[in-house]
Amino acid sequence: MKLLRVGTAGAERPALLDRDGTLRDLTGIVPDIDGDLLADASALARVRAAADAPGVLPALDPAWLRVGPPLGHIGKIVCIGLNYHDHAAETGAAVPAEPILFFKAPDTVVGPEDTVLVPRGSRKTDWEVELAVVIGRTARYLDSAEQGLAHVAGYATAHDVSEREFQIERGGTWDKGKNCETFNPLGPWLVTADEVPDPQALPLRLWVNGELKQNGTTADQIFPVGEVVRYLSHFMTLYPGDVINTGTPAGVAMGQPDPKPYLKAGDVVELEVEGLGRQRQELKGA
């Protein structure tokens, strides 16, 4: 299923994109698309049954509806740094022996076409197209990558916007360059795991002002999705509604020759993970 949330920021309602591409209202079936829904097999079954039954779900006119993040009440966002061989190479970093972890606050999440704000004083705002993984079952001390995949509810397109000076040159951890306002557009859809048979076979692409900058595949991940979930479960408990941003392929501004083409107000970024939907953001000053 392709699940999404539509409406004004903070007042989104649950919806579904059916097989014919028609937007359908889910408010009569479930209160929201969130961890509670993803952990409830009977509720998901009601959604599937309604989606398959003609005339049960009212159609929505998408023309004037904002698409919000496809997941509400996000618990935590765990991010994996330097998780693509080609991205590590372009930045001159050694391939990590274990996943590099950092966090983004849930309040960085915005919709896939919402404005992204360039922070005040920023000189190095950068782009990163990523595969986002959404947890559907509580994960503790998993034994295998296969168990890791079994705890995934679905997948989404994510934009891990980053301020490199804040991240690398201002001391401390990466977090200060990753948690600026609007720095995690998510969506448009949460695609359930049954529709993504192999999360390691997904092309990812990103354009800036119409120019292709990133063109990679999740096959290049150093630590694949199932292993990432397994690994994380030994350091923290993962709950339904938690999100994992799984890293970005080569092509970021930081990896390009000087003068590096960092983002500025007025730029337009478009990105997609194949099968998971496309994003478009216009950048403005904070």
Legacy VTK file of the C-alpha trace (Angstrom):
# vtk DataFile Version 3.0
C-alpha trace
ASCII
DATASET POLYDATA
POINTS 286 float
0.000 0.000 0.000
0.973 3.622 -0.515
-0.064 5.453 2.653
0.122 9.216 3.043
-1.168 12.163 5.065
-2.729 15.242 3.526
-3.839 18.642 4.798
-2.385 21.681 6.503
0.707 21.289 8.668
-0.216 19.843 12.026
-3.696 18.866 10.887
-2.974 16.173 8.307
-5.422 13.334 7.813
-4.702 9.773 6.680
-5.075 8.819 3.044
-4.162 6.108 0.575
-3.092 6.156 -3.045
-4.913 3.283 -4.705
-3.690 1.105 -7.565
-5.295 3.435 -10.118
-3.524 6.483 -8.669
-6.663 7.876 -7.013
-6.227 9.558 -3.643
-8.564 7.982 -1.059
-9.645 9.243 2.368
-8.846 6.906 5.290
-10.318 9.007 8.099
-13.291 6.671 8.474
-10.989 3.676 8.898
-8.004 4.836 11.001
-7.208 8.042 12.918
-3.681 8.506 11.502
-0.709 6.893 9.803
1.620 6.347 12.753
3.372 3.746 14.846
0.133 2.633 16.490
-1.317 1.757 13.093
1.844 0.056 11.848
2.001 -2.152 14.938
-1.669 -3.172 14.671
-2.131 -6.011 12.187
-5.919 -5.889 12.446
-6.017 -2.153 11.692
-3.743 -2.628 8.685
-6.004 -5.448 7.521
-9.003 -3.085 7.707
-7.137 -0.580 5.559
-6.272 -3.262 2.991
-9.833 -4.549 2.900
-11.233 -1.043 2.434
-8.686 -0.329 -0.305
-9.718 -3.467 -2.179
-13.479 -2.899 -1.840
-14.978 -0.617 -4.531
-16.622 2.531 -3.251
-15.667 2.171 0.420
-13.025 4.907 0.555
-14.096 8.375 -0.657
-11.945 9.941 -3.345
-10.080 13.152 -2.526
-9.242 15.945 -4.963
-5.472 16.347 -4.704
-5.425 19.671 -6.547
-5.597 21.838 -3.425
-4.334 19.409 -0.814
-0.897 19.737 0.702
0.890 16.406 1.076
2.434 16.204 4.515
4.926 13.726 5.938
3.483 10.219 5.503
4.099 9.337 9.159
2.787 11.103 12.249
3.997 10.989 15.853
7.507 9.917 14.886
9.406 8.529 17.859
13.021 8.999 16.818
15.032 9.385 13.637
18.281 7.430 13.602
20.636 8.232 10.728
23.492 6.248 9.222
26.480 8.270 8.032
28.864 7.295 5.226
26.809 4.251 4.276
27.587 4.182 0.537
30.916 3.091 -0.890
30.900 5.853 -3.529
29.982 8.591 -1.030
32.788 7.562 1.342
35.187 7.665 -1.603
34.105 11.115 -2.802
34.583 12.607 0.680
37.946 10.920 1.198
36.667 8.978 4.212
37.629 5.431 5.088
34.886 2.832 4.785
33.570 2.504 8.348
33.970 -0.817 10.140
30.638 -0.294 11.903
27.681 1.982 11.095
28.173 5.644 12.012
25.146 6.899 13.925
23.625 10.312 14.514
20.118 11.529 15.267
17.686 13.993 13.769
14.872 15.385 15.884
11.342 14.520 14.714
10.564 18.247 14.504
12.920 18.520 11.489
10.397 16.519 9.439
8.302 18.397 6.883
6.294 17.401 3.833
7.887 16.457 0.503
7.070 19.780 -1.145
7.369 22.077 1.853
9.894 24.918 1.861
13.391 24.109 3.116
15.007 26.938 5.080
18.689 27.787 4.649
19.884 28.531 8.204
21.017 32.021 9.126
24.759 32.274 8.661
24.911 29.132 6.558
27.568 28.843 3.872
27.464 25.092 3.301
23.897 23.785 3.137
24.021 20.470 1.289
21.617 17.912 -0.185
21.334 14.144 0.469
18.715 11.841 -1.076
18.113 8.830 1.178
16.030 5.716 1.660
14.051 6.011 4.900
13.062 2.864 6.772
10.012 2.888 9.066
9.869 0.400 11.926
6.671 -1.596 12.436
7.560 -3.984 15.282
9.516 -3.392 18.476
13.114 -4.506 17.892
15.475 -5.525 20.691
18.704 -7.516 20.299
17.859 -9.019 16.931
20.001 -11.948 15.812
20.089 -11.539 12.034
19.590 -9.208 9.099
16.569 -11.290 8.127
14.996 -10.489 11.494
15.858 -6.858 10.887
13.884 -6.803 7.642
10.970 -8.539 9.353
10.665 -5.555 11.717
10.322 -3.024 8.865
6.812 -1.692 8.180
7.689 0.260 5.072
9.907 2.675 3.204
9.878 6.331 2.130
11.939 8.925 0.304
13.889 11.210 2.648
15.994 14.328 2.154
18.712 14.525 4.804
19.509 18.219 4.401
22.838 19.028 6.063
24.863 22.125 6.936
28.466 20.994 6.532
30.173 23.839 8.373
27.878 23.335 11.359
28.343 19.560 11.095
32.115 19.330 10.713
33.813 22.627 11.524
31.956 23.884 14.589
33.038 21.230 17.093
31.150 18.472 18.849
29.012 15.923 17.023
27.347 15.987 13.615
23.964 16.761 15.151
24.192 20.558 14.999
24.541 20.396 11.206
21.645 17.983 10.830
18.874 19.401 13.013
18.132 22.820 11.567
14.473 23.660 10.936
12.933 21.799 7.923
16.037 19.617 7.431
14.172 16.311 6.900
11.517 16.375 4.154
9.826 12.960 4.153
7.463 11.293 1.702
5.253 11.605 -0.246
4.299 8.014 0.574
4.965 5.356 3.134
5.140 2.275 0.922
4.509 -0.901 2.883
7.298 -3.464 2.934
5.344 -6.029 0.911
5.598 -3.699 -2.101
9.404 -3.384 -1.796
10.690 -6.929 -2.289
14.360 -5.888 -2.259
15.336 -2.650 -0.494
18.870 -3.129 -1.861
17.722 -2.648 -5.454
16.327 0.890 -5.364
17.703 3.689 -7.572
18.012 7.116 -5.896
18.303 10.404 -7.782
18.508 14.103 -6.904
18.487 17.251 -9.044
19.386 20.855 -8.157
17.821 23.468 -10.427
17.166 20.722 -12.973
20.745 19.384 -13.004
21.219 15.757 -11.968
23.572 15.642 -8.978
23.043 12.211 -7.414
22.327 9.022 -9.315
22.921 5.981 -7.146
21.450 2.730 -5.942
20.885 1.165 -2.541
22.897 -1.804 -3.835
25.973 0.328 -3.008
25.152 0.522 0.698
27.977 -0.596 2.976
25.506 -1.805 5.605
22.232 -3.000 4.040
18.840 -2.305 5.558
18.372 -5.564 7.441
21.833 -5.357 8.979
21.288 -1.715 9.989
18.096 -2.623 11.856
19.791 -5.611 13.513
22.809 -3.519 14.523
20.773 -0.656 15.951
18.664 -3.041 18.011
21.773 -3.893 20.072
22.282 -0.241 21.082
18.702 1.025 21.436
15.159 -0.270 21.317
13.433 0.500 18.037
9.698 1.085 18.295
6.898 1.212 15.715
6.979 4.653 14.143
10.736 5.125 14.495
12.540 6.138 11.282
16.001 5.213 10.030
17.652 7.366 7.348
20.045 4.933 5.695
22.639 7.213 4.095
23.249 8.885 0.747
25.120 7.992 -2.457
27.828 10.082 -4.106
27.109 13.460 -5.640
26.685 15.764 -2.651
28.044 19.313 -2.835
30.722 18.557 -0.231
32.267 15.955 -2.549
32.535 18.237 -5.590
35.471 20.431 -6.679
35.839 23.985 -5.393
33.947 26.205 -5.510
31.482 23.684 -4.112
27.895 24.360 -5.255
26.212 24.518 -1.858
22.529 25.378 -1.710
21.228 28.911 -1.363
17.878 30.645 -1.174
16.076 30.401 -4.507
17.424 26.976 -5.424
15.023 24.131 -6.236
15.825 20.559 -5.207
13.993 17.529 -6.610
14.642 13.963 -5.503
13.223 10.470 -5.668
13.711 6.883 -4.615
12.270 4.703 -7.357
8.830 3.401 -6.414
8.631 5.553 -3.281
7.690 8.885 -4.824
9.253 12.219 -5.680
9.930 15.380 -3.683
10.379 19.020 -4.713
11.523 21.838 -2.442
12.181 25.509 -2.986
14.775 26.955 -0.647
14.318 30.203 1.259
16.299 31.989 3.924
15.439 31.240 7.522
LINES 1 287
286 0 1 2 3 4 5 6 7 8 9 10 11 12 13 14 15 16 17 18 19 20 21 22 23 24 25 26 27 28 29 30 31 32 33 34 35 36 37 38 39 40 41 42 43 44 45 46 47 48 49 50 51 52 53 54 55 56 57 58 59 60 61 62 63 64 65 66 67 68 69 70 71 72 73 74 75 76 77 78 79 80 81 82 83 84 85 86 87 88 89 90 91 92 93 94 95 96 97 98 99 100 101 102 103 104 105 106 107 108 109 110 111 112 113 114 115 116 117 118 119 120 121 122 123 124 125 126 127 128 129 130 131 132 133 134 135 136 137 138 139 140 141 142 143 144 145 146 147 148 149 150 151 152 153 154 155 156 157 158 159 160 161 162 163 164 165 166 167 168 169 170 171 172 173 174 175 176 177 178 179 180 181 182 183 184 185 186 187 188 189 190 191 192 193 194 195 196 197 198 199 200 201 202 203 204 205 206 207 208 209 210 211 212 213 214 215 216 217 218 219 220 221 222 223 224 225 226 227 228 229 230 231 232 233 234 235 236 237 238 239 240 241 242 243 244 245 246 247 248 249 250 251 252 253 254 255 256 257 258 259 260 261 262 263 264 265 266 267 268 269 270 271 272 273 274 275 276 277 278 279 280 281 282 283 284 285
